[in-house]
Amino acid sequence: MSSAVHIAPEVPGAFIAQARSLLREDYLPKIERCVALLSDQQIWWRPNENSNSIGNLLLHLSGNVRQWIVVGLGGAPDARDRDAEFTQREVIPREELLVRVRQTLAEADDTLGAFDTKRLLDQFAIQKLEVTALEAIFHVVEHFAMHTGQIIMLAKMFAEIDLEFYDFNGGVPVKKWKSKQRKEAGG
């Protein structure tokens, strides 16, 4: 009896499509909504020296996604200074932070869009670790989700409002952040 697992041919493509969607269509709009509610000073506030500000988290997310996906899976040159993501104390304006995150996610999306799904189990050296592409993508999505949650918590603390990401009135959660962001942008 063979121990090989048989996976339907559409599963690897669906996995990558879902990862791409979560990063750009779920987590990024939530971060954008949070950051839009805050001042630059609030974005760079930290409760103590052992905690990160939203600004530090945004720098870190950009560095992590770029290193794991764009560099690790896509082969781009690696110029990451991970420590600088956490030691940054000077205020970088919110729009500049968002431009960095958006640009990184666009590069990661391009990399994942072009990635050969037959290589999901191939090994890649990322941060001196040997990981499969599957592990790298899982890591990035999980890591991005975790820090998005931290950003949401800090934004709720400062804004003291319900961020209204979903409408539950019909009994089924409906994403509201896309329409809300368009209204706020005047669209």
Steps between C-alpha positions, in 0.01 A plus 500: 500500500642836396537775759485769232224754547297577192395859473259629241693704242306818578594504872849658471367785285205549735739511798710774341191692386361492854832622647510787250139592577548499877804725480367762259121480536455421869797601716618807304158675494462440873841655563415793272175558690684497833779731391253748345346553845826586674747786513866442421573536872252225583648279229843534664379472861626205703398401852859416595841434345430127467187557289463604139317795358268463203771675299755237598253223418439645153875519433534145629217366285657657191838349584363157581279464192776625274762268648285187505307539173666752267856400593457146632266366233551760228878533509518880540807642679473512879580833665291454814615653827261322738632671813433845349131409465477486880748771601342773282383779729478802270153552363451383144169645374211257473465538123866410448457192719192395304679555168775264618255231608293533182810485279633195683166323475480583128846348450404195705176465305693512172747243633226264616302554180798387295604222738496149350262303721700184422773651722293529819694217663842617376744616769605865526757662730327786684646664811758221512218244523417230248127518435264393226318763300182376667650568845624843390157604374328364812750688715440832323120475512498396868757764595315774314171399664654505848644850461181624332319395818745698711448807280122461530523479878713815524275689257189408701675613816577843351189556288259362762259387227379181342704468181194354325681253281188284457125548479321219685145633444403230250630221722798444269811715544547740207833677457454874537853633480516526121185710466587701815846584365357610164250730679776651715715554189210678333430213256 
